[in-house]
């Protein structure tokens, strides 16, 4: 019992340390690490919402959703990243906020499908 309690306290302390490190990153690499964690979670949620919505659509709706998603990805990439002779650069704040907005859009369409029926015209 004591070992389990100590282990749990160490895990909780480690999680608290990780969260506080993201509150005040020590340097740009810590900031990048934290922003990447936010982006990864937003992207995971976006993919879950896409799959959930896609499962509710007819074939025309699925085509419209895919077209809208590809268009959104192109816009996100052009707005949040650039490539030059030295490499490529991604603005993770931009990518995260854009992804969160798109995920919310997909959630709204799911809610719409459940309440009043899917409207394919809103998927583009």
C-alpha positions in Angstrom: 0.0 0.0 0.0 2.8 2.4 0.9 4.7 1.7 -2.3 1.5 2.3 -4.4 0.9 5.6 -2.6 4.5 6.8 -3.1 4.3 5.7 -6.8 1.1 7.7 -7.3 2.5 10.7 -5.6 5.6 10.6 -7.9 3.4 10.3 -11.0 1.2 13.2 -9.9 4.3 15.3 -9.0 5.8 14.5 -12.5 2.6 15.5 -14.2 2.4 18.7 -12.2 6.0 19.5 -13.1 5.3 18.9 -16.8 2.3 21.2 -16.7 4.2 23.9 -14.9 7.0 23.6 -17.4 4.5 24.5 -20.2 3.2 27.4 -18.2 6.6 29.0 -18.2 8.9 27.4 -20.8 12.6 27.9 -20.0 13.6 28.3 -23.6 12.3 28.1 -27.2 12.8 24.3 -27.3 10.6 23.9 -24.2 8.0 26.1 -25.8 8.2 24.1 -29.0 7.6 20.9 -27.0 4.6 22.3 -25.3 3.1 23.8 -28.5 3.6 20.4 -30.2 1.7 18.7 -27.5 -1.2 21.0 -28.0 -1.2 20.6 -31.7 -1.0 16.8 -31.5 -4.1 16.7 -29.2 -6.0 19.1 -31.5 -5.1 16.9 -34.5 -6.2 13.8 -32.7 -9.5 15.4 -31.9 -9.9 16.6 -35.5 -9.4 13.1 -36.9 -11.9 11.6 -34.4 -14.5 14.2 -35.4 -13.8 13.6 -39.1 -14.3 9.9 -38.7 -17.5 10.3 -36.6 -19.0 12.8 -39.1 -18.0 10.7 -42.1 -19.8 7.7 -40.7 -23.1 9.6 -40.6 -23.0 10.9 -44.3 -24.3 9.5 -47.5 -21.8 9.1 -50.5 -22.4 12.6 -51.7 -21.8 13.9 -48.2 -18.6 11.9 -47.9 -17.3 13.4 -51.1 -18.2 16.9 -50.0 -16.6 16.4 -46.6 -13.4 15.0 -48.2 -13.3 18.0 -50.6 -13.8 20.4 -47.8 -11.2 18.8 -45.7 -8.6 18.9 -48.5 -9.4 22.5 -49.1 -9.0 23.3 -45.4 -5.7 21.5 -45.2 -4.4 23.5 -48.2 -5.5 26.7 -46.5 -4.0 25.7 -43.2 -0.7 24.8 -44.8 -0.4 28.0 -46.8 -1.4 30.1 -43.7 0.7 28.3 -41.1 3.8 27.1 -42.8 6.4 28.1 -45.4 9.3 26.5 -47.1 12.5 28.2 -48.3 16.0 27.2 -49.3 17.0 26.6 -45.7 14.1 24.3 -44.7 10.5 24.5 -43.8 8.8 26.4 -40.9 5.5 25.7 -39.2 3.8 28.2 -36.9 2.4 25.8 -34.3 0.2 28.5 -32.7 -1.4 29.0 -36.1 -1.7 25.3 -36.8 -3.2 24.6 -33.4 -5.8 27.3 -33.5 -6.7 26.5 -37.1 -7.1 22.8 -36.3 -9.1 23.5 -33.2 -11.5 25.7 -35.2 -11.9 23.0 -37.9 -12.5 20.4 -35.2 -15.3 22.6 -33.8 -16.7 23.0 -37.3 -16.9 19.2 -37.6 -18.5 18.9 -34.2 -21.1 21.4 -35.2 -21.9 19.3 -38.3 -22.1 16.2 -36.2 -24.6 17.9 -33.9 -26.5 19.1 -36.9 -26.7 15.6 -38.4 -28.0 14.2 -35.1 -30.6 17.0 -34.6 -32.0 18.0 -38.0 -30.2 15.8 -40.5 -26.9 16.1 -42.4 -26.7 19.0 -44.8 -24.2 18.2 -47.4 -24.1 21.8 -48.6 -22.5 22.9 -45.3 -19.6 20.4 -45.6 -17.6 22.4 -48.2 
